Amino acid sequence: MLHLMAETHFDEWIARHYATLWPELFDPAFIEPTLEFLTELAGTGAALEFGVGTGRVALPLSRRGIPVHGIELSKPMLTQFRSQGGASDIGVTLGDFATTTVDGTFNLVYLLRNTITNLTSQDEQVECFENAARHLQPGGAFVIENFVPELRRLPPGETTHVFTATPTHVGVAEYDVVNQIEVSRHWWVVEGELKTFSSPHRYVWPAELDLMARLAGMALWERWSGWQREPFTSDSRSHVSVWKKVA
Ligand SMILES: C[S@@+](CC[C@H](N)C(=O)[O-])C[C@H]1O[C@@H](n2cnc3c(N)ncnc32)[C@H](O)[C@@H]1O
């Protein structure tokens, strides 16, 4: 299997400004249903977060009494994580979640906010599913929150699409449909300064994820468009999918 070196674009500046750049992710009205959903699946067992970041979800999940472990590649994100109360209750392993293993078995492995697409090859995404299955006990759940590729928004012959445009944030997606890569380009005005950031993503449809799950010995359990189990339809722009490890 071709193995590319995983990399993260979450540098020191992004880590420090994570909550400022994506404030909607920290809205309690968004986080609470996420926690409810994950808590239910963890049951009385432990949870493993791939790409735990600053602990936006891992910390409150742990506060609910669920043993949580995280895998993360970015040292600056982990520095932010460790600066918060409750971080010492969560074990964290520095590494690539496609390949890094940790001790123990889990009822739940979860991967939020399009982070599966940070793995920019199909091989790495397949490995990630295999790694999730490796850590789950039979019947355990793997949850992914991911965007639906927005190719239907591209007029014929065009490769870019503006996904946000506010006075302080412009975001443009550039699609390379031959290589199944989308590059997200951001321009933010933060504290009066212009900051640019781009990251490559391997966009992936739900059906391809289902096949990866099957390769790893898991089967689709449920798919919604959001954490409150809103129906997933042809207009849904993102999905929350749950696969369970076949007993
Ligand atoms: C969009 S952030 C999400 C962080 C956190 N899960 C949340 O929901 O707020 C993606 C995180 O995944 C990490 N990451 C990306 N690729 C990774 C990889 N291959 N292995 C481990 N962590 C990775 C990034 O460094 C970043 O912290």
The ligand as an SDF file (V2000), in Angstrom:
LIG
                    3D

 27 29  0  0  0  0  0  0  0  0999 V2000
  -10.7390   20.3380   11.7560 C   0  0  0  0  0  0  0  0  0  0  0  0
   -9.6710   19.9860   13.1030 S   0  0  0  0  0  0  0  0  0  0  0  0
  -10.8130   19.1970   14.1960 C   0  0  0  0  0  0  0  0  0  0  0  0
  -10.3350   19.1840   15.6260 C   0  0  0  0  0  0  0  0  0  0  0  0
  -11.3320   18.5870   16.6080 C   0  0  0  0  0  0  0  0  0  0  0  0
  -11.6340   17.2050   16.2680 N   0  0  0  0  0  0  0  0  0  0  0  0
  -12.6180   19.3890   16.6030 C   0  0  0  0  0  0  0  0  0  0  0  0
  -13.6470   18.8300   16.2000 O   0  0  0  0  0  0  0  0  0  0  0  0
  -12.5830   20.5570   16.9830 O   0  0  0  0  0  0  0  0  0  0  0  0
   -8.7030   18.6160   12.4620 C   0  0  0  0  0  0  0  0  0  0  0  0
   -7.6480   18.1180   13.4540 C   0  0  0  0  0  0  0  0  0  0  0  0
   -7.1200   16.8820   12.9650 O   0  0  0  0  0  0  0  0  0  0  0  0
   -5.7060   16.9130   13.0380 C   0  0  0  0  0  0  0  0  0  0  0  0
   -5.1750   15.9970   12.0040 N   0  0  0  0  0  0  0  0  0  0  0  0
   -5.2160   16.1580   10.6550 C   0  0  0  0  0  0  0  0  0  0  0  0
   -4.6910   15.0910   10.0460 N   0  0  0  0  0  0  0  0  0  0  0  0
   -4.2930   14.2440   11.0350 C   0  0  0  0  0  0  0  0  0  0  0  0
   -3.6940   12.9500   11.0200 C   0  0  0  0  0  0  0  0  0  0  0  0
   -3.4040   12.3150    9.8870 N   0  0  0  0  0  0  0  0  0  0  0  0
   -3.4340   12.3670   12.2180 N   0  0  0  0  0  0  0  0  0  0  0  0
   -3.7390   12.9910   13.3890 C   0  0  0  0  0  0  0  0  0  0  0  0
   -4.3250   14.2150   13.4490 N   0  0  0  0  0  0  0  0  0  0  0  0
   -4.5950   14.8230   12.2860 C   0  0  0  0  0  0  0  0  0  0  0  0
   -5.3470   18.3700   12.8070 C   0  0  0  0  0  0  0  0  0  0  0  0
   -4.0500   18.6740   13.2740 O   0  0  0  0  0  0  0  0  0  0  0  0
   -6.4630   19.0670   13.5880 C   0  0  0  0  0  0  0  0  0  0  0  0
   -6.1370   19.2110   14.9340 O   0  0  0  0  0  0  0  0  0  0  0  0
  1  2  1  0
  2  3  1  0
  2 10  1  0
  3  4  1  0
  4  5  1  0
  5  6  1  0
  5  7  1  0
  7  8  2  0
  7  9  1  0
 10 11  1  0
 11 12  1  0
 11 26  1  0
 12 13  1  0
 13 14  1  0
 13 24  1  0
 14 15  1  0
 14 23  1  0
 15 16  2  0
 16 17  1  0
 17 18  1  0
 17 23  2  0
 18 19  1  0
 18 20  2  0
 20 21  1  0
 21 22  2  0
 22 23  1  0
 24 25  1  0
 24 26  1  0
 26 27  1  0
M  CHG  2   2   1   9  -1
M  END
$$$$
